[in-house]
Amino acid sequence: MHVSIVTLLGAAALVTCQGTNGTVVTGKLGDARPVTNNPVVGEVWVANFAGTVKGLVTAKAAAIGVNYTIDVTGLPAGKGPFKYHVHLDPVPSDGNCTGTGGHLDPYQREDLPACNGSTPAKCEVGDLSGKYGTLAGPSANKTFNDPYSALNRIDLGWIGNRAIVFHDASSARIACANLTKAA
């Protein structure tokens, strides 16, 4: 039996991109890669929530990825668990969270099937709650490192000048704020 190298490579790529039930669990451009090129380790970006949901999401450049701290109050009682994501676009001037677009997804993974936190490289870069767990509310304080987020403008996982969005259990967008560089 003659099998070409192209056939073998194609089969290997298919196996790499499929889970045990055949559903795609990685992006069209592969798995997310850890970020090791943040230009200034320690640089801080902040999303300041000042509406019903109040508090900060802080993103600090690390040697690998970004260290996040979520410290918020005012998540609506009985509406959780709450998801949180980095969305593609900043909050528009009218404050409508729908204007933030979709999740940051540079590897073209999309959000179905749902992210599995045990394989975070196979998740959308912006799906932080899928990788690190939802929030119960009405207040939340959580710290984690996401190796796939970047504070380097040339990296696929660039999060600067994008929005952080909180969603309730129905996936409705309930609060959003822009990540801006701290002074």
C-alpha positions, 0 to 999 in steps of 0.5 A, spaced: 500 500 500 502 506 497 501 512 502 504 519 500 507 524 505 501 529 504 496 524 506 500 522 512 500 530 514 493 531 512 491 525 517 495 528 522 493 535 522 485 532 522 487 528 528 490 534 532 484 538 530 479 534 532 476 531 539 474 524 541 467 525 538 470 529 532 468 536 534 473 541 532 476 544 539 482 548 536 482 554 531 483 554 524 490 557 525 492 552 530 492 552 538 493 559 541 501 560 543 504 562 549 506 570 549 513 571 551 514 578 547 511 583 552 515 589 551 515 591 558 514 586 563 509 590 569 506 594 564 498 595 567 492 596 563 485 597 567 478 596 565 474 601 570 467 599 571 463 605 573 455 603 572 451 598 576 457 593 576 463 597 579 470 595 580 476 594 576 479 588 571 487 589 571 491 586 566 499 586 568 504 584 563 508 578 565 514 574 562 509 569 559 502 572 558 498 577 562 496 577 570 489 579 571 485 581 577 478 582 577 475 586 583 468 588 582 461 588 585 454 589 583 453 583 579 446 582 579 443 577 584 440 571 581 443 572 574 449 568 575 454 565 574 457 570 570 462 570 564 467 575 562 471 576 556 476 580 552 471 583 546 474 585 539 472 592 539 472 598 545 466 600 548 462 605 543 461 612 545 454 610 547 456 605 552 452 600 548 456 593 550 453 590 543 458 594 540 464 591 542 463 585 537 465 578 538 470 575 543 478 576 541 479 570 537 485 571 533 486 563 532 479 563 529 477 557 534 469 560 535 465 559 541 462 552 539 463 547 542 464 551 549 471 552 551 474 546 556 478 549 561 483 543 562 485 545 555 486 553 555 490 553 548 484 550 544 480 556 547 478 563 544 484 567 547 478 572 549 474 567 553 477 568 560 471 565 564 471 559 559 479 558 561 479 560 568 472 559 571 465 563 572 464 568 577 458 567 582 457 574 584 454 579 586 462 581 588 468 577 585 475 577 586 479 573 582 487 573 580 490 568 574 495 568 569 493 567 562 499 565 558 495 567 551 493 574 552 498 579 550 500 587 551 505 587 545 501 590 539 504 585 534 502 579 538 495 575 536 493 576 543 493 583 543 488 585 549 490 593 549 484 598 547 479 592 547 473 591 552 472 587 558 465 584 558 461 581 563 455 576 561 449 573 565 447 566 565 443 568 559 449 570 556 446 577 556 452 583 556 451 586 563 457 591 563 463 593 559 469 597 560 475 599 555 482 596 557 486 602 557 494 603 559 494 606 566 498 612 567 
